[in-house]
């Protein structure tokens, strides 16, 4: 019947009417909207809906290597920022580096400091300022977990070949650059 999904199409990678694979949950949502509102332009939903769905599924996976190391993704992001910049950062610097709120960074830093992964140093000129750096244990943890995490992420993306991954990365990079430059204007 017209409009019904062919169950074999998803297995064979055939594109459906919504611009994605027919087995894609967003394609089903788009087909439903098109059935009740045929004139509606669902193009943005097909992109943003898929990005949101991918993000939700990746968050549900909870980064298995990080979990085994006793870290959450936000904690690892803080440790990673300290490792990759190679110098001390303030909590405000870390908030900007990790796109986190100051309160969230403060809470995570307290936990990471208690675990001996991060150490704090007061500023000699301004007692209100704190400088943070990885301890040797923190550096060793990041250096040990990062290759395992990257292997895990490679496995997650293994359904796409190298050129597809490169194309997707480039397109997402373009979208991210645009959003980082314009999102503030869209909020008003």
VEXKE-289278 format. One record per atom (N, C-alpha, C, O, CB): residue in three letters; y, z, x. Coordinates in steps of 0.001 Angstrom, whole numbers, padded with zeros to 6 digits, always signed. Each point is the difference from the previous one (the first is absolute). Glycine has a CB too. Layout:
# VEXKE-289278
ALAYZX;...
//
This chain:
# VEXKE-289278
UNK-001190+000000+000823;UNK+001190+000000-000823;UNK+001248+000000+000863;UNK+000017+000574+001088;UNK-001264+000623-002885;UNK+002274-001837+001308;UNK+001251-000038+000742;UNK+000615+001387+000062;UNK-000041+000755-000971;UNK+000406-003133+000271;UNK+000210+002707+001864;UNK+000673+001284+000159;UNK-000911+001123+000428;UNK+000483+001047+000432;UNK+001087-001796-002123;UNK-002906+000563+001583;UNK-000907+001056+000441;UNK-000274-000158+001482;UNK-000047-001115+000519;UNK-000998+001245-002805;UNK+000869+000968+002947;UNK-000266-000030+001433;UNK-001417-000451+000259;UNK-000931+000446-000671;UNK+002592+001375+001041;UNK-001833-002701+000596;UNK-001318-000420+000441;UNK-000475+001009+001026;UNK+000584+000081+001080;UNK-000091-002539-001518;UNK-001551+003248+000139;UNK-000418+001033+000937;UNK-000409-000556+001352;UNK+000130+000693+001008;UNK-000853+000645-002940;UNK+000233-002566+001983;UNK-000392-000586+001280;UNK+001199-000461+000822;UNK-000105-000166+001216;UNK-002028-000540-002271;UNK+003275+000500+000394;UNK+001176-000496+000716;UNK+000444+000981+001077;UNK+000344-000408+001108;UNK+000361-000833-003161;UNK-000712+002530+001734;UNK+000418+001001+000985;UNK-000947+000021+001182;UNK+000419+000200+001140;UNK+000600+001167-002959;UNK-002306-001575+001543;UNK-000980-000004+001078;UNK+000211-001168+000939;UNK-000276+000088+001197;UNK-001338+001040-002700;UNK+002111-002233+000943;UNK+000185-001205+000806;UNK+001436-000142+000488;UNK+000344-000999+000632;UNK-002175-000088-001919;UNK+002683+002091+000996;UNK+001374-000023+000487;UNK+000888-000972-000735;UNK+001034-000409+000528;UNK-001908+001053+001648;UNK+000495-001029-003392;UNK+000830-000937-000745;UNK+001227+000701-000539;UNK-000054+001157-000416;UNK-001964-002497-000184;UNK+003123+000618+000613;UNK+001232+000580-000514;UNK+000031-000108-001506;UNK-000446-000986-000586;UNK+001640+000411+002701;UNK-000670+001588-002711;UNK+000152+000026-001447;UNK+001401-000421-000385;UNK+000806-000344+000865;UNK-002519+002155-001036;UNK+002018-001786-001131;UNK+001297-000462-000472;UNK+001147+000891+000435;UNK+001153-000429-000047;UNK-002311-000562-001873;UNK+000888+002198+002334;UNK+001084+000906+000378;UNK+000324-000086+001486;UNK+000743+000837+000511;UNK-001430+000677-002359;UNK+000152-002497+002546;UNK+000351-000197+001393;UNK-000824+000829+000968;UNK+000249-000048+001204;UNK+002005-000473-001980;UNK-003209+001264+000298;UNK-000850+000803+000868;UNK-001442-000267-000336;UNK-000304-000917-000763;UNK+002065+002680+000969;UNK-002637-000988+000341;UNK-001406-000161-000337;UNK-000234+000544-001387;UNK+000634+000974-000407;UNK-001309-000812+002821;UNK-000224-000778-003137;UNK-000212+000388-001387;UNK-000520+001422-000138;UNK+000226+000627-001035;UNK-000663-003001+000518;UNK-000254+002908+001525;UNK-000509+001350-000068;UNK+001050+001053+000304;UNK-000280+001195-000090;UNK-001908-002099+000723;UNK+003354+000494-000287;UNK+001127+000841+000365;UNK+000518+000717-001258;UNK+000256-000644-001018;UNK+000354-000918+002947;UNK-000458+002873-001859;UNK+000431+000766-001172;UNK+001409-000358-000450;UNK+000299+000055-001193;UNK-001779+001781+001940;UNK+002335-002196+000176;UNK+001357-000395-000382;UNK-000040-001319-000765;UNK+000771-000190-000940;UNK+000181+001384+002954;UNK-001839-002105-001624;UNK-000127-001268-000728;UNK-000381+000267-001456;UNK+000484-000682-000904;UNK-001158-000503+003035;UNK-000185+002168-002358;UNK-000385+000342-001379;UNK+001204+000531-000777;UNK+000194-000355-001163;UNK-002539+000872+001936;UNK+003147+000326-000138;UNK+001196+000533-000652;UNK+000969-001144-000321;UNK+000563-000051-001093;UNK-000842+002260+002315;UNK+000469-003115-000275;UNK+000897-001136-000207;UNK-000505-000868-001156;UNK+000792-000430-000839;UNK-000164+000457+003291;UNK-001931-000287-002504;UNK-000553-000791-001114;UNK+000268+000697-001332;UNK+000318-000664-000987;UNK-002112-000255+002507;UNK+001673+002231-001562;UNK+000271+000734-001237;UNK+001465-000159-000409;UNK+000295-000238-001171;UNK-002108+001893+001750;UNK+002731-001526+000384;UNK+001412-000178-000316;UNK+000279-001430-000464;UNK+000777-000218-000930;UNK-000189+001991+002612;UNK-001222-002736-001030;UNK+000219-001393-000384;UNK-000526-000277-001403;UNK+000538-000851-000709;UNK-000680+000190+003114;UNK-000903+001372-002809;UNK-000548-000177-001348;UNK+000955+000546-001068;UNK+000162-000608-001058;UNK-002484+000758+002015;UNK+002948+000989-000680;UNK+000882+000594-001011;UNK+001450-000444+000140;UNK+000754+000047-000972;UNK-002274+001900+000912;UNK+001924-002380+001261;UNK+001361-000472+000256;UNK-000069-001262+000864;UNK+000324+000047+001186;UNK+000605+002325-001351;UNK-001350-003505-000423;UNK-000244-001222+000783;UNK+001195-000513+000801;UNK-000204-000667+001015;UNK-001440+000105-002728;UNK+002842+000835+001314;UNK+001166-000511+000721;UNK+000478+000898+001125;UNK+000957-000332+000701;UNK-000319-000778-002778;UNK-001292+002235+002252;UNK+000431+000980+000997;UNK-000355-000469+001414;UNK-001128-000423+000251;UNK+000840+002265-001947;UNK+001250-001765+002611;UNK-000263-000345+001405;UNK-000625+001209+000685;UNK+000685+000982+000287;UNK+001256-002635-000234;UNK-003235+001579+000204;UNK-000724+001115+000617;UNK-000121-000150+001520;UNK-000716+000765+000646;UNK-000550-000498-002779;UNK+001963-001247+002699;UNK-000074-000221+001443;UNK+000264+001245+000830;UNK-000786+000309+000895;UNK+001489-002610-001335;UNK+000390+003034+000170;UNK+000243+001210+000787;UNK-001120+001031-000144;UNK-000347+000677+000967;UNK+002784-001084-001233;UNK-002998+000528-000924;UNK-001093+000951-000233;UNK-001219-000372+000837;UNK-000730+000871+000473;UNK+001575-000456-002806;UNK-001055-001707+002508;UNK-001158-000460+000756;UNK+000100+000403+001472;UNK-001021+000198+000658;UNK+000780-002118-002252;UNK+001442+002039+002103;UNK+000190+000420+001393;UNK+000099+001516+000102;UNK-000787+000637+000700;UNK+001948-002802-000210;UNK-000191+002735-001192;UNK+000234+001438+000110;UNK-001178+000790-000548;UNK-000368+001030+000565;UNK+002827-001429-000752;UNK-003049-000062-000893;UNK-001187+000666-000547;UNK-001141+000031+001003;UNK-000688+001011+000135;UNK+001373-001737-002412;UNK-000883-000375+002976;UNK-001073-000046+001007;UNK+000312+000888+001196;UNK-000891+000669+000522;UNK+000353-002994-001246;UNK+001795+002338+001163;UNK+000371+000878+001114;UNK-000246+001452-000398;UNK-000574+000773+000768;UNK+002310-002436+000038;UNK-001295+002031-002021;UNK-000196+001379-000463;UNK-001474+000342-000142;UNK-000418+001101+000358;UNK+002601-001225-001548;UNK-002969-000801+000675;UNK-001440+000255-000167;UNK-000685+000145+001352;UNK-000832+000888+000185;UNK+000854-002168-002343;UNK+000327+000412+003102;UNK-000563+000118+001358;UNK+000373+001344+000615;UNK-000843+000667+000600;UNK+000968-003167-000311;UNK+001131+002894-000435;UNK+000446+001282+000559;UNK-000776+001155-000621;UNK-000418+000920+000704;UNK+002707-001880-000311;UNK-002481+000915-001701;UNK-000737+001076-000688;UNK-001447+000063+000491;UNK-000523+001087+000242;UNK+002000-001364-002268;UNK-002124-000874+002174;UNK-001390-000014+000466;UNK-000101+000490+001443;UNK-000928+000728+000352;UNK+000438-002631-001913;UNK+001444+001501+002389;UNK-000015+000461+001391;UNK+000246+001500+000078;UNK-000595+000676+000839;UNK+001403-002925-000090;UNK+000051+002779-001603;UNK+000240+001437-000011;UNK-001230+000754-000484;UNK-000293+001089+000495;UNK+002724-001510-000890;UNK-003156-000148-000572;UNK-001224+000644-000479;UNK-001045+000084+001105;UNK-000776+000954+000053;UNK+001252-001798-002359;UNK-000498-000151+003186;UNK-000970+000008+001100;UNK+000297+001150+000963;UNK-000879+000446+000737;UNK+000604-002948-000945;UNK+001523+002977+000193;UNK+000422+001172+000756;UNK-000225-000086+001507;UNK-000145+001029+000661;UNK-000336+000240-002686;UNK+000451-002449+002560;UNK-000076-000133+001458;UNK-001086+000879+000603;UNK+000292+001015+000632;UNK+002130-001549-000609;UNK-003648+000147-000218;UNK-001164+000801+000405;UNK+000086+000558+001427;UNK-000282+001184+000185;UNK-001047-002578-001736;UNK+001696+000618+002557;UNK+000071+000582+001355;UNK+001031+001128+000104;UNK-000218+000987+000702;UNK-000475-003205+000211;UNK+001805+002062-001612;UNK+001010+001056+000031;UNK-000534+001259-000668;UNK+000185+001109+000501;UNK+001646-002834-000524;UNK-002486+001544-001098;UNK-000569+001136-000724;UNK-001018+000734+000866;UNK-000026+001231+000025;UNK+000389-002435-002202;UNK-001211+000442+002895;UNK-000989+000624+000890;UNK+000684+000794+001116;UNK-000543+000993+000482;UNK-001068-002860-000990;UNK+002802+001427+000916;UNK+000742+000701+001049;UNK+000827+001155-000577;UNK+000708+000689+000735;UNK-000620-002825+000589;UNK-000181+002341-002640;UNK+000737+001086-000633;UNK+001466-000300-000232;UNK+000820+000914-000102;UNK-002404+000605+001157;UNK+001918-002807-001139;UNK+001386-000414-000183;UNK+000173-000773-001294;UNK-000899-000720-000438;UNK+001191+000649+002911;UNK+000865+000229-003073;UNK+000388-000876-001102;UNK+000773-001176+000605;UNK+000435+000072+001149;UNK-000343+001877-002835;UNK+000079-003012+000933;UNK+000783-001152+000469;UNK+001427+000421+000364;UNK+000488-000392+001059;UNK-001883-001134-002503;UNK+002084+002313+000598;UNK+001362+000401+000384;UNK+000049+000838+001282;UNK+000939-000136+000785;UNK-000354+000079-003197;UNK-001572+000912+002634;UNK-000035+000774+001249;UNK-000207-000930+001190;UNK+000662+000135+001028;UNK-001576+001864-002265;UNK-000003-002934+001087;UNK-000252-000946+001080;UNK+001238-000847+000284;UNK+000292-000317+001153;UNK-002718+000263-001783;UNK+003156-000312-000432;UNK+001220-000777+000194;UNK+001012+000771+000848;UNK+000664-000584+000857;UNK-001060-000557-003060;UNK+000518+002457+001966;UNK+000910+000815+000812;UNK-000457+000059+001451;UNK+000788-000200+000924;UNK-000229+001558-002947;UNK-001838-001082+002205;UNK-000539+000055+001365;UNK+000146-001354+000682;UNK+000365-000075+001173;UNK-001996+001862-001869;UNK+001348-002848-000038;UNK+000118-001346+000553;UNK+001427-000337+000399;UNK+000223-000647+001024;UNK-002150-000030-002421;UNK+002893+001109+000599;UNK+001403-000260+000339;UNK+000375+000708+001296;UNK+000693-000564+000848;UNK-000137+000311-003288;UNK-001014+001480+002586;UNK+000277+000723+001240;UNK-000681-000668+001192;UNK+000557-000031+001097;UNK-000334+002155-002407;UNK-001411-002652+001101;UNK-000751-000635+001100;UNK+000594-001351+000371;UNK+000183-000287+001183;UNK-002253+001464-001942;UNK+002370-001996-000216;UNK+000423-001375+000310;UNK+001421-000073+000524;UNK+000330-000916+000752;UNK-001873+000121-002504;UNK+002404+001755+001366;UNK+001363-000034+000524;UNK+000056+000528+001424;UNK+000876-000378+000778;UNK+000001+000659-003094;UNK-001819+000596+002652;UNK-000098+000482+001375;UNK+001046+001024+000395;UNK+000153+000299+001184;UNK-001111-002463-000660;UNK+001675+002705-001488;UNK+000996+001022+000327;UNK+000132+000972-001165;UNK-000551-000217-001080;UNK+001794-001402+002576;UNK-000504+002689-001252;UNK+000199+000992-001046;UNK+000816-000589-001149;UNK+000865-000854+000194;UNK-000986+002691+001524;UNK-000186-001348-002923;UNK+000750-000413-001185;UNK+000414+001240-000774;UNK-000628+001053+000109;UNK-000626-003251-000232;UNK+002294+002065-000643;UNK+000398+001079-000901;UNK-000735-000204-001328;UNK-000531-001085-000237;UNK+002830+001317+001357;UNK-002342+000766-001978;UNK-000601-000205-001325;UNK+000672-001146-000769;UNK-000673-000748-000711;UNK+000090+003186+000662;UNK+001892-002575+000188;UNK+000691-001114-000656;UNK-000455-001350+000534;UNK-000177-000951-000762;UNK+002133+002440+000407;UNK-002144-001567+001674;UNK-000519-001236+000600;UNK-001371-000332-000583;UNK-000281-001147-000347;UNK+001562+001612+002474;UNK-002132+000563-002230;UNK-001349-000210-000527;UNK+000032-000433-001462;UNK-000795-000841-000419;UNK-000067+002548+002028;UNK+001771-001139-002379;UNK+000124-000405-001405;UNK+000347-001486-000083;UNK-000568-000726-000816;UNK+001300+003063+000171;UNK+000187-002786+001478;UNK+000374-001423+000000;UNK-001143-000878+000500;UNK-000259-001064-000563;UNK+002648+001718+000932;UNK-003067-000219+000676;UNK-001107-000779+000570;UNK-001160-000169-000978;UNK-000684-001024+000008;UNK+001342+001859+002241;UNK-000874+000174-003091;UNK-001176-000002-000882;UNK+000351-000218-001463;UNK-000878+000075-000860;UNK-000220+001442+002464;UNK+002353-001782-001901;UNK+000455-000220-001377;UNK-000388+001173-000903;UNK-000435-000197-001134;UNK+000234-002286+001482;UNK+000362+003693+000162;UNK-000352+001218-000725;UNK+001249+000814-000278;UNK+001033-000180+000645;UNK-003305+000204+000425;UNK+002164+000868-002031;UNK+001119+000905-000267;UNK+000037+001085+001074;UNK-001011+000299+000637;UNK+000856-000749-003131;UNK+001322+001022+002678;UNK+000142+001080+000967;UNK-000897+001183-000331;UNK-000588+000608+000894;UNK+002925-001339-000496;UNK-002444+001059-001689;UNK-000844+001127-000416;UNK-001466-000262+000319;UNK-000709+000896+000457;UNK+002342-000365-002276;UNK-002087-001755+001579;UNK-001396-000338+000288;UNK-000274+000073+001498;UNK-001047+000494+000419;UNK+000984-001971-002450;UNK+000996+000988+002833;UNK-000161+000048+001453;UNK-000055+001447+000472;UNK-000839+000348+000831;UNK+002044-002548-000599;UNK-000328+003038-000748;UNK+000024+001414+000392;UNK-001334+000672-000309;UNK-000537+000739+000826;UNK+003014-000669-001236;UNK-002998-000326-000763;UNK-001286+000601-000403;UNK-001132-000463+000918;UNK-000802+000810+000465;UNK+001602-000710-002852;UNK-000859-001392+002640;UNK-001069-000539+000854;UNK+000143+000483+001433;UNK-000996+000300+000658;UNK+000859-002314-002126;UNK+001363+002092+001954;UNK+000218+000464+001369;UNK-000435+001447+000175;UNK-000534+000369+001046;UNK+002436-001964-000839;UNK-001681+002400-001210;UNK-000435+001400+000059;UNK-001519+000055+000175;UNK-000510+000751+000832;UNK+002462-000033-002293;UNK-002665-001518+000674;UNK-001464-000023+000091;UNK-000472-000541+001348;UNK-000930+000541+000598;UNK+000814-000846-003077;UNK+000753-000755+002953;UNK-000403-000606+001268;UNK+000324+000912+001185;UNK-000727+000022+000993;UNK+001091-002288-001999;UNK+000731+003013+000891;UNK+000351+000965+001045;UNK-001010+001143+000016;UNK-000444+000425+001067;UNK+002887-001020-001301;UNK-002804+001092-000945;UNK-000990+001082-000084;UNK-001348-000428+000565;UNK-000747+000827+000522;UNK+001927+000055-002538;UNK-001490-002161+001916;UNK-001266-000527+000531;UNK+000087-000319+001485;UNK-000992-000416+000599;UNK+000496-000516-002847;UNK+001661+001120+002848;UNK+000153-000231+001432;UNK+000118-001462+000381;UNK-000279-000362+001143;UNK-000986+002419-000802;UNK+001671-002903-001270;UNK+000111-001432+000276;UNK+001427-000428+000321;UNK+000219-001021+000652;UNK-002157+000658-002152;UNK+002898+001145+001042;UNK+001417-000286+000209;UNK+000664+001280+000482;UNK-000344+001096-000442;UNK+000361-002914-001348;UNK+000938+001668+002699;UNK+000775+001170+000409;UNK+001477-000270-000210;UNK+000471-001136+000070;UNK-002228+001769+001616;UNK+002474+000459-001947;UNK+001422-000042-000302;UNK+000798+000556+001183;UNK-000438+000916+000696;UNK-000054-000676-003170;UNK+001672-000823+002677;UNK+000910+000501+001028;UNK+001400-000016-000580;UNK+000456-001017-000524;UNK-001937+000180+002419;UNK+002152+001954-001799;UNK+001374+000086-000481;UNK+000955-000763+000897;UNK-000235-000140+001201;UNK-000287+002350-002198;UNK+001571-002688+000422;UNK+001021-000726+000752;UNK+000885+001012+000714;UNK+000394+001006-000589;UNK-000432-002939-001061;UNK+000347+001677+002898;UNK+000812+000941+000782;UNK+001459+000002-000442;UNK+000705+000987+000205;UNK-002248-001330+001719;UNK+002003-000754-002528;UNK+001397-000097-000424;UNK+000218+000365-001459;UNK+001086+000443-000372;UNK-000800-002194+002071;UNK-001316+001569-002536;UNK+000145+000250-001432;UNK-001276+000664-000509;UNK-001044-000644-000097;UNK+002613-001344-000175;UNK-001482+003270-000049;UNK-001197+000759-000395;UNK-000607-000495-001305;UNK-001153+000306-000302;UNK+002099+001659+001473;UNK-000184-002723-001945;UNK-000534-000530-001262;UNK-000949-001177+000222;UNK-000777-000345-000890;UNK+002870+001091-000242;UNK-002036-001352+002289;UNK-000793-001193+000294;UNK-001307+000397+000676;UNK-000022+000833+000906;UNK+002122-002211-000689;UNK-003187+000763-000678;UNK-001326+000221+000571;UNK-000518-001329+000521;UNK+000125-001030-000662;UNK-000589+002973-000910;UNK-000113-001911+002754;UNK-000632-001190+000575;UNK-001507+000210-000045;UNK-000497+001093+000269;UNK+002499-001570+001249;UNK-002716-000582-001859;UNK-001448+000081-000170;UNK-000692-000957+000950;UNK+000498-001086+000296;UNK-000205+001737-002696;UNK-001449-000223+002867;UNK-000817-000880+000840;UNK-001460+000361-000217;UNK-000339+001081-000481;UNK+002189-001318+002212;UNK-002695-000707-001359;UNK-001440+000243-000093;UNK-000434+000941+001106;UNK+000516-000052+001117;UNK-000873-002212-002146;UNK-000586+003116+000712;UNK-000668+000767+001038;UNK-001052-000906+000621;UNK-000232-001104-000493;UNK+000646+003330-000697;UNK-001046-001782+002254;UNK-001099-000787+000582;UNK-001094-000213-001033;UNK-000581-001083-000081;UNK+001098+001997+002367;UNK-000801+000123-003078;UNK-001034-000124-001044;UNK+000415-001022-001052;UNK-000840-000757-000486;UNK+000160+003148+000867;UNK+001957-002427-000740;UNK+000493-000977-000968;UNK-000106-001412+000527;UNK-000423-000908-000715;UNK+001963+002619-000182;UNK-001151-001900+002161;UNK-000089-001328+000625;UNK-001455-000456+000080;UNK-000314-001151-000302;UNK+002401+001623+001636;UNK-002972+000438-000925;UNK-001422-000353+000094;UNK-000571-000361-001373;UNK-000808-000922-000118;UNK+000577+002448+002105;UNK+000655-000795-003027;UNK-000487-000287-001346;UNK+000444-001387-000454;UNK-000811-000774-000508;UNK+000862+003227-000025;UNK+001230-002771+000711;UNK+000509-001319-000390;UNK-000706-001092+000788;UNK-000441-000996-000573;UNK+002672+002003+000004;UNK-002340-000823+001882;UNK-000635-001016+000832;UNK-001474-000188-000345;UNK-000535-001099+000148;UNK+002149+001652+001658;UNK-002269+000503-002260;UNK-001403-000117-000384;UNK-000197-000601-001370;UNK-000943-000760-000221;UNK+000491+002695+001635;UNK+001339-001601-002340;UNK-000151-000448-001394;UNK+000492-001434-000192;UNK-000586-000749-000782;UNK+000856+003121+000032;UNK+000792-002766+001446;UNK+000603-001311-000257;UNK-000986-001161+000136;UNK-000038-000839-000900;UNK+002177+001784+001705;UNK-002932-001048+000254;UNK-000944-001123+000069;UNK-001033+000022-001138;UNK-000387-001050-000512;UNK+000699+001046+002992;UNK-000745+001181-002861;UNK-000974+000117-001091;UNK+000659-000396-001321;UNK-000614-000685-000818;UNK-000612+002531+002053;UNK+002465-001423-001445;UNK+000730-000355-001223;UNK+000237-001505-000063;UNK-000145-000606-001061;UNK+001255+002865+001055;UNK-000749-002860+001126;UNK+000220-001449+000013;UNK-001297-000755-000269;UNK+000019-001029-000675;UNK+001870+001344+002288;UNK-003009+000175-001100;UNK-001296-000624-000295;UNK-000318+000112-001485;UNK-000518-000943-000598;UNK-000287+001483+002917;UNK+001114+000608-002915;UNK-000196+000207-001436;UNK+000859-000989-000793;UNK-000484-000624-000945;UNK-000028+003074+001342;UNK+001781-002592-000016;UNK+000889-000922-000696;UNK-000453-001446+000181;UNK+000141-000811-000915;UNK+001745+002425+001233;UNK-002425-001941+000849;UNK-000561-001331+000225;UNK-001152-000256-000958;UNK-000108-001086-000571;UNK+000788+001188+002985;UNK-001542+000895-002593;UNK-001122-000129-000937;UNK+000494-000174-001436;UNK-000568-000779-000765;UNK-000845+002182+002295;UNK+002469-000679-001892;UNK+000558-000118-001354;UNK+000485-001428-000247;UNK-000129-000520-001108;UNK+000810+002956+001152;UNK-000127-003063+000982;UNK+000551-001353-000136;UNK-001003-001099+000336;UNK+000367-001175+000032;UNK+001844+002129+000517;UNK-003455-000600-000302;UNK-000974-000966+000501;UNK-000323-001126-000982;UNK-000583-001006+000404;UNK-000355+002845+000935;UNK+001292-001703-002587;UNK-000236-001072-000960;UNK+000950-001169+000152;UNK-000181-001039-000635;UNK-000669+002742-000899;UNK+001866-001540+002376;UNK+000956-001083+000255;UNK-000146-000430+001453;UNK-000172+000835+000888;UNK+001793+000045-002649;UNK-001552-002195+002001;UNK-000098-000441+001390;UNK+001340+000194+000710;UNK+001008+000328-000625;UNK-002789-002003-000013;UNK+001771+001468+001946;UNK+001188+000237+000821;UNK+001245-000734-000470;UNK+001056+000617-000140;UNK-002584-000273+002010;UNK+001432-001654-002120;UNK+001193-000718-000466;UNK+000520+000526-001350;UNK+001211+000076-000207;UNK-002041-002091+001439;UNK-000069+002372-002138;UNK+000432+000567-001287;UNK+000725+001329+000222;UNK+001033+000263-000617;UNK-002975-001389-000551;UNK+001397+001950+002047;UNK+000645+001277+000300;UNK+001382-000227+000613;UNK+000957+000695-000342;UNK-003215+000368+000682;UNK+002359-002023+000554;UNK+001288-000304+000621;UNK+001017-000489-001021;UNK+001166+000395+000024;UNK-002358-000950+002088;UNK+000730-000312-003012;UNK+000893-000511-001047;UNK+000453+001126-000925;UNK+001179+000093-000341;UNK-002332-002323+000452;UNK+000210+003087-000516;UNK+000341+001122-000865;UNK+000970+000947+000701;UNK+000973+000453-000603;UNK-003210-000647-000521;UNK+001975+000494+002392;UNK+000888+000889+000756;UNK+001412-000587+000090;UNK+000985+000726-000132;UNK-002961+000106+001459;UNK+002071-002133-001104;UNK+001314-000639+000094;UNK+000725+000048-001343;UNK+001190+000309-000056;UNK-002058-001814+001873;UNK+000156+001201-002888;UNK+000627+000029-001329;UNK+000434+001411-000379;UNK+001097+000197-000523;UNK-002497-002157-000156;UNK+000542+002937+000941;UNK+000371+001384-000295;UNK+001167+000449+000877;UNK+000860+000760-000447;UNK-003232-000275-000227;UNK+002402-000950+001914;UNK+001120+000310+000881;UNK+001310-000551-000533;UNK+001032+000667+000058;UNK-002599-000663+001860;UNK+001521-001231-002441;UNK+001204-000591-000594;UNK+000442+000803-001217;UNK+001188+000284-000159;UNK-001883-002558+000982;UNK-000246+002639-001676;UNK+000326+000785-001191;UNK+000587+001347+000403;UNK+001012+000433-000552;UNK-002850-001578-000731;UNK+001209+001798+002236;UNK+000482+001307+000442;UNK+001410-000097+000574;UNK+000844+000847-000293;UNK-003205-000158+000762;UNK+002625-001700+000333;UNK+001347-000175+000559;UNK+001030-000182-001104;UNK+001089+000570+000056;UNK-002083-001592+002001;UNK+000646+000230-003054;UNK+000919-000204-001115;UNK+000230+001293-000766;UNK+001137+000335-000335;UNK-001901-002703+000161;UNK-000315+003094-000104;UNK+000137+001249-000752;UNK+000792+001036+000775;UNK+000843+000694-000567;UNK-003002-001173-000560;UNK+001890+000585+002422;UNK+000738+000968+000812;UNK+001488-000338+000036;UNK+000837+000896+000110;UNK-002889-000515+001280;UNK+002378-001649-001482;UNK+001394-000416+000034;UNK+000699+000031-001351;UNK+001219+000156-000068;UNK-001830-001550+001974;UNK-000170+001244-002998;UNK+000636-000148-001309;UNK-000345+001082-001005;UNK+000647+000083-001044;UNK-000665-002469+001478;UNK-000971+003213-000160;UNK-000468+000922-001035;UNK+001086+000940-000481;UNK+000060+000309-001191;UNK-002308-000448+002185;UNK+003100+000598-000109;UNK+001095+000878-000403;UNK+000883-000637-001044;UNK+000428+000664-000944;UNK-000482+000358+003183;UNK+000336-002319-002082;UNK+000840-000706-000959;UNK-000696-000169-001344;UNK+000660-000015-001038;UNK+000431-001173+002932;UNK-002407+001062-001889;UNK-000740-000177-001253;UNK-000078+001312-000794;UNK-000179-000036-001217;UNK-001160-001801+002303;UNK+001465+002968-000436;UNK-000098+001294-000682;UNK+001226+000318-000840;UNK-000080+000796-000936;UNK-001356-000016+002786;UNK+002568-001392-001529;UNK+001239+000330-000722;UNK+000123-000732-001293;UNK+000986+000174-000716;UNK+000084+000258+002851;
//
